């Protein structure tokens, strides 16, 4: 049987893991009596302080734009997914929080996290346009929800421990979105924060792909890329005098999973100092300490030494860039002639088109509308090629999201270049083209 090619997998390939750098970091910690003592105990609630400081310095160099980000805005987490669960545990109450609003097509693996926190049937989709989420649709939906939903008088999260609960949660991936690969415009980011402040919403963003970027043009120069787009939490920090209160309306979910390796299980949250302090004191952390404490000390050594930046610049970015161009070549050669088109929206800064992240979003020809699941099954069974299809990205439990999927984004497919080599990517695209061609002919 032909080699399995998985273009659905959003994982970095093992060839990109910085094993020597992590070994150096671990050796630096475990050969030091003082660092070992600090690393192998339970550790502070907010996580390994040296890493919090090195993350703050790194984020300042990436997003600061002349201002310095203080380390008390940051707590260490065990990754974006685990932290999302903690945010919901600390700042939401299904009897008070009206809805979870998710940009659609959505990151489908986030849905079970919301459901496990009591929001089954309360997740609602928000359509995307070329600039990001449809902010006017969201405004009307928030207003309607506030009118129609009455808070449950039997709320369980009360008292001094739960000083802040949000009426709404808005979840999105603003830069190189998963799955649509779109990057939200600056104007839309500002509109979103104003809306969140107006409706007492917390915008939770997975900011895990931002720095993985390169010129969209194969012959383009990094010099023309400009700055990394400001995160939503940066907008909340600076827009119109900064946050409306001590809690703010945005939380940035960061992770080293996409730029070091998923197995390190180290990430970070950034928000106002009051928010991150409360977040770091969820019950499990108060009892057991930061769940990624020892590995966090290794990551600090790699980050503080500059080894991570060198690894990204010398290996990860050039590899992903080459794989991205290979995928584009395959799409143009084998899929576009079959009526497939690329749909990624406008770049953040249209004068300096950039590509990046892990994914590309394609639209199938209209003749194959509604057949994504069948194509995926056929591709896996007959060609040993796997890909994600649009109906997977519905907001679970939202019938309106299912309708919009049927009319539009359900006709999309998501491909990733992160796992396979350039040769394997091209082979996978060829197999995908055979699947589409056969389906178009009714075979």
One Martini backbone bead per residue (centre of mass of N, CA, C, O) as a GRO file, in nm:
protein
  443
    1UNK     BB    1   0.099   0.035   0.018
    2UNK     BB    2   0.085   0.345   0.024
    3UNK     BB    3   0.187   0.606   0.163
    4UNK     BB    4   0.101   0.793   0.418
    5UNK     BB    5  -0.092   1.104   0.386
    6UNK     BB    6  -0.120   1.387   0.621
    7UNK     BB    7  -0.297   1.697   0.564
    8UNK     BB    8  -0.432   1.739   0.860
    9UNK     BB    9  -0.179   1.762   1.027
   10UNK     BB   10  -0.099   2.000   1.303
   11UNK     BB   11   0.219   1.918   1.304
   12UNK     BB   12   0.535   1.906   1.377
   13UNK     BB   13   0.801   1.771   1.262
   14UNK     BB   14   1.060   1.594   1.406
   15UNK     BB   15   1.289   1.742   1.237
   16UNK     BB   16   1.217   2.025   1.412
   17UNK     BB   17   1.322   1.944   1.669
   18UNK     BB   18   1.512   2.091   1.949
   19UNK     BB   19   1.691   1.875   2.102
   20UNK     BB   20   1.970   2.003   2.168
   21UNK     BB   21   1.853   2.255   2.308
   22UNK     BB   22   1.697   2.102   2.530
   23UNK     BB   23   1.941   1.959   2.644
   24UNK     BB   24   2.089   2.212   2.728
   25UNK     BB   25   1.867   2.312   2.918
   26UNK     BB   26   1.854   2.066   3.106
   27UNK     BB   27   2.152   2.071   3.187
   28UNK     BB   28   2.151   2.357   3.310
   29UNK     BB   29   1.956   2.271   3.537
   30UNK     BB   30   2.061   1.975   3.646
   31UNK     BB   31   2.366   2.102   3.708
   32UNK     BB   32   2.202   2.285   3.909
   33UNK     BB   33   2.117   2.316   4.226
   34UNK     BB   34   1.934   2.567   4.218
   35UNK     BB   35   1.762   2.495   3.965
   36UNK     BB   36   1.664   2.222   4.064
   37UNK     BB   37   1.515   2.324   4.313
   38UNK     BB   38   1.321   2.515   4.139
   39UNK     BB   39   1.210   2.280   3.933
   40UNK     BB   40   1.121   2.017   4.141
   41UNK     BB   41   0.905   2.165   4.253
   42UNK     BB   42   0.601   2.295   4.247
   43UNK     BB   43   0.571   2.593   4.249
   44UNK     BB   44   0.433   2.857   4.130
   45UNK     BB   45   0.131   2.941   4.009
   46UNK     BB   46   0.252   3.124   3.758
   47UNK     BB   47   0.527   3.004   3.750
   48UNK     BB   48   0.828   3.024   3.618
   49UNK     BB   49   0.977   3.318   3.649
   50UNK     BB   50   1.201   3.324   3.433
   51UNK     BB   51   1.000   3.263   3.202
   52UNK     BB   52   0.816   3.502   3.232
   53UNK     BB   53   1.045   3.704   3.168
   54UNK     BB   54   1.134   3.590   2.889
   55UNK     BB   55   0.859   3.620   2.756
   56UNK     BB   56   0.828   3.924   2.795
   57UNK     BB   57   1.076   3.997   2.623
   58UNK     BB   58   0.987   3.855   2.362
   59UNK     BB   59   0.713   4.004   2.329
   60UNK     BB   60   0.830   4.286   2.319
   61UNK     BB   61   0.999   4.236   2.052
   62UNK     BB   62   0.728   4.160   1.887
   63UNK     BB   63   0.475   4.367   2.025
   64UNK     BB   64   0.550   4.641   2.175
   65UNK     BB   65   0.603   4.909   2.018
   66UNK     BB   66   0.786   5.058   2.267
   67UNK     BB   67   0.676   4.869   2.482
   68UNK     BB   68   0.660   4.710   2.799
   69UNK     BB   69   0.619   4.383   2.911
   70UNK     BB   70   0.507   4.255   3.193
   71UNK     BB   71   0.528   3.963   3.385
   72UNK     BB   72   0.240   4.007   3.537
   73UNK     BB   73   0.082   3.922   3.254
   74UNK     BB   74   0.209   3.629   3.314
   75UNK     BB   75   0.140   3.279   3.269
   76UNK     BB   76   0.193   2.950   3.303
   77UNK     BB   77   0.130   2.670   3.091
   78UNK     BB   78   0.013   2.353   2.924
   79UNK     BB   79  -0.133   2.511   2.706
   80UNK     BB   80  -0.399   2.615   2.521
   81UNK     BB   81  -0.613   2.403   2.602
   82UNK     BB   82  -0.573   2.398   2.910
   83UNK     BB   83  -0.620   2.705   2.944
   84UNK     BB   84  -0.907   2.723   2.842
   85UNK     BB   85  -1.024   2.557   3.071
   86UNK     BB   86  -0.936   2.755   3.300
   87UNK     BB   87  -1.090   3.003   3.207
   88UNK     BB   88  -1.372   2.877   3.236
   89UNK     BB   89  -1.348   2.803   3.539
   90UNK     BB   90  -1.290   3.115   3.637
   91UNK     BB   91  -1.492   3.312   3.417
   92UNK     BB   92  -1.741   3.108   3.421
   93UNK     BB   93  -2.117   3.062   3.398
   94UNK     BB   94  -2.384   2.900   3.270
   95UNK     BB   95  -2.590   3.091   3.444
   96UNK     BB   96  -2.449   3.366   3.306
   97UNK     BB   97  -2.316   3.283   3.059
   98UNK     BB   98  -2.456   3.289   2.757
   99UNK     BB   99  -2.207   3.252   2.540
  100UNK     BB  100  -2.030   3.095   2.275
  101UNK     BB  101  -1.817   3.253   2.038
  102UNK     BB  102  -1.748   3.127   1.704
  103UNK     BB  103  -1.552   3.112   1.452
  104UNK     BB  104  -1.646   3.051   1.110
  105UNK     BB  105  -1.465   2.829   1.077
  106UNK     BB  106  -1.370   2.604   1.326
  107UNK     BB  107  -1.201   2.479   1.593
  108UNK     BB  108  -1.317   2.172   1.669
  109UNK     BB  109  -1.145   2.102   1.944
  110UNK     BB  110  -1.290   2.326   2.123
  111UNK     BB  111  -1.577   2.226   2.177
  112UNK     BB  112  -1.531   2.014   2.413
  113UNK     BB  113  -1.430   2.224   2.617
  114UNK     BB  114  -1.698   2.375   2.640
  115UNK     BB  115  -1.878   2.134   2.711
  116UNK     BB  116  -1.723   2.049   2.980
  117UNK     BB  117  -1.823   2.356   3.095
  118UNK     BB  118  -2.153   2.368   3.019
  119UNK     BB  119  -2.194   2.459   2.680
  120UNK     BB  120  -2.405   2.291   2.571
  121UNK     BB  121  -2.592   2.466   2.331
  122UNK     BB  122  -2.404   2.762   2.363
  123UNK     BB  123  -2.284   2.753   2.081
  124UNK     BB  124  -2.180   3.011   1.843
  125UNK     BB  125  -2.169   3.130   1.526
  126UNK     BB  126  -1.930   3.330   1.326
  127UNK     BB  127  -1.878   3.474   1.054
  128UNK     BB  128  -1.664   3.520   0.782
  129UNK     BB  129  -1.443   3.745   0.634
  130UNK     BB  130  -1.176   3.909   0.496
  131UNK     BB  131  -1.124   4.051   0.803
  132UNK     BB  132  -1.296   3.831   0.952
  133UNK     BB  133  -1.519   3.875   1.154
  134UNK     BB  134  -1.861   3.950   1.180
  135UNK     BB  135  -1.936   4.222   1.365
  136UNK     BB  136  -2.241   4.276   1.311
  137UNK     BB  137  -2.343   3.998   1.371
  138UNK     BB  138  -2.235   3.993   1.662
  139UNK     BB  139  -2.383   4.236   1.776
  140UNK     BB  140  -2.671   4.128   1.735
  141UNK     BB  141  -2.631   3.864   1.893
  142UNK     BB  142  -2.562   3.986   2.166
  143UNK     BB  143  -2.819   4.149   2.202
  144UNK     BB  144  -3.017   3.910   2.181
  145UNK     BB  145  -2.901   3.747   2.420
  146UNK     BB  146  -2.952   3.963   2.642
  147UNK     BB  147  -3.267   3.960   2.601
  148UNK     BB  148  -3.328   3.629   2.612
  149UNK     BB  149  -3.129   3.583   2.855
  150UNK     BB  150  -3.153   3.447   3.177
  151UNK     BB  151  -3.014   3.430   3.457
  152UNK     BB  152  -2.930   3.201   3.685
  153UNK     BB  153  -3.012   3.205   4.024
  154UNK     BB  154  -2.827   2.922   4.075
  155UNK     BB  155  -2.549   3.010   4.119
  156UNK     BB  156  -2.222   2.875   4.207
  157UNK     BB  157  -2.037   3.129   4.134
  158UNK     BB  158  -1.952   3.279   4.429
  159UNK     BB  159  -1.796   3.536   4.562
  160UNK     BB  160  -1.465   3.619   4.609
  161UNK     BB  161  -1.344   3.414   4.401
  162UNK     BB  162  -1.572   3.541   4.185
  163UNK     BB  163  -1.531   3.850   4.075
  164UNK     BB  164  -1.514   3.739   3.763
  165UNK     BB  165  -1.766   3.738   3.511
  166UNK     BB  166  -1.866   3.660   3.188
  167UNK     BB  167  -2.120   3.697   2.952
  168UNK     BB  168  -1.895   3.646   2.725
  169UNK     BB  169  -1.743   3.434   2.469
  170UNK     BB  170  -1.466   3.487   2.240
  171UNK     BB  171  -1.346   3.276   1.975
  172UNK     BB  172  -1.012   3.297   1.822
  173UNK     BB  173  -0.784   3.317   1.521
  174UNK     BB  174  -0.638   3.598   1.394
  175UNK     BB  175  -0.366   3.445   1.294
  176UNK     BB  176  -0.366   3.212   1.085
  177UNK     BB  177  -0.616   3.051   1.086
  178UNK     BB  178  -0.800   2.789   1.248
  179UNK     BB  179  -0.865   2.691   0.924
  180UNK     BB  180  -0.868   2.952   0.708
  181UNK     BB  181  -0.592   3.145   0.720
  182UNK     BB  182  -0.680   3.404   0.832
  183UNK     BB  183  -0.633   3.767   0.879
  184UNK     BB  184  -0.701   4.006   1.085
  185UNK     BB  185  -0.772   4.314   1.088
  186UNK     BB  186  -0.718   4.599   1.254
  187UNK     BB  187  -1.003   4.711   1.250
  188UNK     BB  188  -1.138   4.450   1.360
  189UNK     BB  189  -0.987   4.438   1.629
  190UNK     BB  190  -1.099   4.704   1.737
  191UNK     BB  191  -1.399   4.634   1.715
  192UNK     BB  192  -1.392   4.391   1.905
  193UNK     BB  193  -1.312   4.538   2.164
  194UNK     BB  194  -1.546   4.735   2.178
  195UNK     BB  195  -1.758   4.511   2.193
  196UNK     BB  196  -1.656   4.369   2.449
  197UNK     BB  197  -1.693   4.614   2.635
  198UNK     BB  198  -2.001   4.651   2.589
  199UNK     BB  199  -2.072   4.313   2.655
  200UNK     BB  200  -1.891   4.159   2.851
  201UNK     BB  201  -1.636   4.032   2.696
  202UNK     BB  202  -1.420   3.757   2.619
  203UNK     BB  203  -1.125   3.742   2.432
  204UNK     BB  204  -1.011   3.439   2.294
  205UNK     BB  205  -0.676   3.375   2.181
  206UNK     BB  206  -0.494   3.196   1.943
  207UNK     BB  207  -0.132   3.270   1.949
  208UNK     BB  208   0.052   3.028   1.759
  209UNK     BB  209   0.137   3.162   1.446
  210UNK     BB  210   0.250   3.456   1.410
  211UNK     BB  211   0.579   3.400   1.356
  212UNK     BB  212   0.489   3.212   1.112
  213UNK     BB  213   0.645   3.387   0.853
  214UNK     BB  214   0.617   3.490   0.501
  215UNK     BB  215   0.631   3.539   0.185
  216UNK     BB  216   0.399   3.487  -0.058
  217UNK     BB  217   0.629   3.536  -0.235
  218UNK     BB  218   0.889   3.349  -0.342
  219UNK     BB  219   1.066   3.632  -0.406
  220UNK     BB  220   1.043   3.750  -0.141
  221UNK     BB  221   1.092   3.970   0.139
  222UNK     BB  222   1.125   4.016   0.476
  223UNK     BB  223   1.151   4.333   0.471
  224UNK     BB  224   0.826   4.357   0.370
  225UNK     BB  225   0.641   4.254   0.614
  226UNK     BB  226   0.671   4.376   0.878
  227UNK     BB  227   0.483   4.360   1.135
  228UNK     BB  228   0.339   4.201   1.365
  229UNK     BB  229   0.044   4.157   1.452
  230UNK     BB  230  -0.161   4.261   1.672
  231UNK     BB  231  -0.305   4.162   1.932
  232UNK     BB  232  -0.588   4.176   2.105
  233UNK     BB  233  -0.440   4.234   2.377
  234UNK     BB  234  -0.298   4.488   2.262
  235UNK     BB  235  -0.548   4.650   2.206
  236UNK     BB  236  -0.655   4.650   2.499
  237UNK     BB  237  -0.392   4.786   2.621
  238UNK     BB  238  -0.417   5.067   2.413
  239UNK     BB  239  -0.706   5.133   2.359
  240UNK     BB  240  -0.838   5.410   2.475
  241UNK     BB  241  -0.643   5.374   2.752
  242UNK     BB  242  -0.735   5.088   2.782
  243UNK     BB  243  -0.869   4.913   3.000
  244UNK     BB  244  -1.181   4.937   3.169
  245UNK     BB  245  -1.042   4.735   3.372
  246UNK     BB  246  -0.861   4.501   3.557
  247UNK     BB  247  -0.946   4.258   3.348
  248UNK     BB  248  -1.056   4.298   3.083
  249UNK     BB  249  -1.118   4.166   2.717
  250UNK     BB  250  -0.840   3.989   2.700
  251UNK     BB  251  -0.679   3.669   2.593
  252UNK     BB  252  -0.366   3.519   2.549
  253UNK     BB  253  -0.285   3.218   2.372
  254UNK     BB  254   0.008   3.049   2.429
  255UNK     BB  255   0.262   2.842   2.246
  256UNK     BB  256   0.525   2.584   2.194
  257UNK     BB  257   0.407   2.358   2.007
  258UNK     BB  258   0.467   2.501   1.710
  259UNK     BB  259   0.794   2.589   1.778
  260UNK     BB  260   0.892   2.323   1.919
  261UNK     BB  261   0.677   2.114   2.088
  262UNK     BB  262   0.409   1.948   2.212
  263UNK     BB  263   0.554   1.776   2.449
  264UNK     BB  264   0.628   2.016   2.646
  265UNK     BB  265   0.373   2.159   2.765
  266UNK     BB  266   0.410   2.482   2.692
  267UNK     BB  267   0.274   2.795   2.800
  268UNK     BB  268   0.071   3.105   2.780
  269UNK     BB  269  -0.066   3.385   2.952
  270UNK     BB  270  -0.222   3.704   2.850
  271UNK     BB  271  -0.297   3.988   3.061
  272UNK     BB  272  -0.393   4.116   3.315
  273UNK     BB  273  -0.280   4.093   3.629
  274UNK     BB  274  -0.553   4.008   3.756
  275UNK     BB  275  -0.618   3.780   3.563
  276UNK     BB  276  -0.357   3.601   3.590
  277UNK     BB  277  -0.379   3.558   3.890
  278UNK     BB  278  -0.651   3.412   3.889
  279UNK     BB  279  -0.574   3.192   3.681
  280UNK     BB  280  -0.328   3.073   3.861
  281UNK     BB  281  -0.570   2.991   4.098
  282UNK     BB  282  -0.663   2.738   4.034
  283UNK     BB  283  -0.713   2.458   4.206
  284UNK     BB  284  -0.496   2.269   4.073
  285UNK     BB  285  -0.262   2.474   4.106
  286UNK     BB  286  -0.276   2.522   4.411
  287UNK     BB  287  -0.214   2.217   4.470
  288UNK     BB  288   0.030   2.147   4.226
  289UNK     BB  289   0.101   2.357   4.046
  290UNK     BB  290   0.249   2.405   3.772
  291UNK     BB  291   0.213   2.163   3.516
  292UNK     BB  292   0.509   2.280   3.364
  293UNK     BB  293   0.760   2.334   3.543
  294UNK     BB  294   1.014   2.182   3.445
  295UNK     BB  295   0.995   2.243   3.139
  296UNK     BB  296   1.001   2.551   3.175
  297UNK     BB  297   1.303   2.560   3.252
  298UNK     BB  298   1.405   2.465   2.978
  299UNK     BB  299   1.275   2.681   2.800
  300UNK     BB  300   1.417   2.919   2.923
  301UNK     BB  301   1.702   2.850   2.830
  302UNK     BB  302   1.635   2.861   2.524
  303UNK     BB  303   1.527   3.153   2.522
  304UNK     BB  304   1.750   3.319   2.674
  305UNK     BB  305   1.995   3.224   2.477
  306UNK     BB  306   1.865   3.222   2.163
  307UNK     BB  307   1.809   2.932   2.041
  308UNK     BB  308   1.520   2.961   1.939
  309UNK     BB  309   1.558   3.183   1.733
  310UNK     BB  310   1.769   3.034   1.563
  311UNK     BB  311   1.593   2.789   1.496
  312UNK     BB  312   1.372   2.938   1.347
  313UNK     BB  313   1.554   3.086   1.132
  314UNK     BB  314   1.723   2.820   1.030
  315UNK     BB  315   1.465   2.600   1.013
  316UNK     BB  316   1.158   2.642   1.037
  317UNK     BB  317   1.100   2.869   0.831
  318UNK     BB  318   1.237   2.749   0.577
  319UNK     BB  319   1.071   2.488   0.577
  320UNK     BB  320   0.783   2.604   0.566
  321UNK     BB  321   0.823   2.775   0.317
  322UNK     BB  322   0.887   2.544   0.120
  323UNK     BB  323   0.625   2.384   0.171
  324UNK     BB  324   0.429   2.600   0.087
  325UNK     BB  325   0.526   2.627  -0.209
  326UNK     BB  326   0.472   2.332  -0.278
  327UNK     BB  327   0.169   2.344  -0.229
  328UNK     BB  328   0.105   2.564  -0.433
  329UNK     BB  329   0.210   2.414  -0.679
  330UNK     BB  330   0.014   2.176  -0.654
  331UNK     BB  331  -0.248   2.336  -0.672
  332UNK     BB  332  -0.197   2.475  -0.948
  333UNK     BB  333  -0.148   2.207  -1.109
  334UNK     BB  334  -0.393   1.994  -0.986
  335UNK     BB  335  -0.656   2.178  -0.877
  336UNK     BB  336  -0.737   2.428  -1.040
  337UNK     BB  337  -0.828   2.272  -1.305
  338UNK     BB  338  -1.079   2.150  -1.113
  339UNK     BB  339  -1.195   2.422  -0.945
  340UNK     BB  340  -1.001   2.501  -0.733
  341UNK     BB  341  -0.968   2.729  -0.450
  342UNK     BB  342  -0.832   2.995  -0.280
  343UNK     BB  343  -0.913   3.085   0.080
  344UNK     BB  344  -0.769   3.367   0.288
  345UNK     BB  345  -0.794   3.647   0.230
  346UNK     BB  346  -0.671   3.922   0.356
  347UNK     BB  347  -0.409   4.073   0.447
  348UNK     BB  348  -0.312   4.265   0.698
  349UNK     BB  349  -0.097   4.388   0.482
  350UNK     BB  350  -0.140   4.458   0.153
  351UNK     BB  351   0.157   4.574   0.090
  352UNK     BB  352   0.256   4.289   0.256
  353UNK     BB  353   0.239   3.994   0.171
  354UNK     BB  354   0.152   3.713   0.375
  355UNK     BB  355   0.257   3.408   0.511
  356UNK     BB  356   0.141   3.123   0.723
  357UNK     BB  357   0.161   2.887   0.956
  358UNK     BB  358  -0.023   2.563   0.874
  359UNK     BB  359  -0.252   2.663   0.662
  360UNK     BB  360  -0.495   2.585   0.401
  361UNK     BB  361  -0.779   2.714   0.213
  362UNK     BB  362  -1.026   2.542   0.027
  363UNK     BB  363  -1.238   2.536  -0.265
  364UNK     BB  364  -1.471   2.367  -0.405
  365UNK     BB  365  -1.657   2.284  -0.638
  366UNK     BB  366  -1.998   2.309  -0.667
  367UNK     BB  367  -2.039   2.010  -0.763
  368UNK     BB  368  -1.917   1.924  -0.450
  369UNK     BB  369  -2.126   2.003  -0.268
  370UNK     BB  370  -2.143   1.815   0.032
  371UNK     BB  371  -1.870   1.602  -0.027
  372UNK     BB  372  -1.633   1.602   0.181
  373UNK     BB  373  -1.667   1.333   0.338
  374UNK     BB  374  -1.652   1.148   0.089
  375UNK     BB  375  -1.373   1.235  -0.006
  376UNK     BB  376  -1.219   1.159   0.252
  377UNK     BB  377  -1.291   0.859   0.247
  378UNK     BB  378  -1.175   0.797  -0.033
  379UNK     BB  379  -0.886   0.897   0.014
  380UNK     BB  380  -0.821   0.694   0.243
  381UNK     BB  381  -0.905   0.420   0.107
  382UNK     BB  382  -0.763   0.459  -0.199
  383UNK     BB  383  -0.497   0.682  -0.129
  384UNK     BB  384  -0.383   0.751   0.155
  385UNK     BB  385  -0.535   1.036   0.214
  386UNK     BB  386  -0.551   1.319   0.437
  387UNK     BB  387  -0.827   1.548   0.528
  388UNK     BB  388  -0.993   1.838   0.594
  389UNK     BB  389  -1.335   1.932   0.631
  390UNK     BB  390  -1.586   2.162   0.663
  391UNK     BB  391  -1.795   2.003   0.852
  392UNK     BB  392  -1.592   1.985   1.094
  393UNK     BB  393  -1.621   2.325   1.142
  394UNK     BB  394  -1.853   2.322   1.311
  395UNK     BB  395  -2.068   2.437   1.547
  396UNK     BB  396  -2.163   2.263   1.799
  397UNK     BB  397  -2.523   2.283   1.814
  398UNK     BB  398  -2.549   2.483   1.559
  399UNK     BB  399  -2.781   2.514   1.319
  400UNK     BB  400  -2.682   2.772   1.169
  401UNK     BB  401  -2.399   2.660   1.107
  402UNK     BB  402  -2.499   2.430   0.927
  403UNK     BB  403  -2.626   2.609   0.713
  404UNK     BB  404  -2.369   2.769   0.637
  405UNK     BB  405  -2.210   2.524   0.551
  406UNK     BB  406  -2.398   2.436   0.317
  407UNK     BB  407  -2.355   2.732   0.167
  408UNK     BB  408  -2.018   2.724   0.217
  409UNK     BB  409  -1.772   2.617   0.421
  410UNK     BB  410  -1.839   2.311   0.363
  411UNK     BB  411  -1.661   2.346   0.079
  412UNK     BB  412  -1.409   2.298   0.242
  413UNK     BB  413  -1.045   2.261   0.279
  414UNK     BB  414  -0.777   2.141   0.489
  415UNK     BB  415  -0.425   2.213   0.476
  416UNK     BB  416  -0.098   2.081   0.567
  417UNK     BB  417   0.275   2.146   0.588
  418UNK     BB  418   0.414   2.052   0.870
  419UNK     BB  419   0.478   1.727   0.837
  420UNK     BB  420   0.574   1.722   0.543
  421UNK     BB  421   0.737   1.700   0.275
  422UNK     BB  422   0.757   1.817  -0.037
  423UNK     BB  423   0.719   1.549  -0.181
  424UNK     BB  424   0.473   1.454  -0.014
  425UNK     BB  425   0.288   1.689  -0.077
  426UNK     BB  426   0.271   1.645  -0.384
  427UNK     BB  427   0.156   1.361  -0.362
  428UNK     BB  428  -0.099   1.439  -0.205
  429UNK     BB  429  -0.215   1.627  -0.424
  430UNK     BB  430  -0.242   1.416  -0.644
  431UNK     BB  431  -0.441   1.239  -0.491
  432UNK     BB  432  -0.657   1.454  -0.452
  433UNK     BB  433  -0.706   1.499  -0.755
  434UNK     BB  434  -0.818   1.215  -0.808
  435UNK     BB  435  -1.061   1.236  -0.625
  436UNK     BB  436  -1.193   1.487  -0.759
  437UNK     BB  437  -1.210   1.383  -1.048
  438UNK     BB  438  -1.389   1.139  -0.993
  439UNK     BB  439  -1.625   1.297  -0.863
  440UNK     BB  440  -1.681   1.482  -1.112
  441UNK     BB  441  -1.746   1.208  -1.291
  442UNK     BB  442  -1.897   0.993  -1.097
  443UNK     BB  443  -1.692   0.751  -0.984
   0.00000   0.00000   0.00000
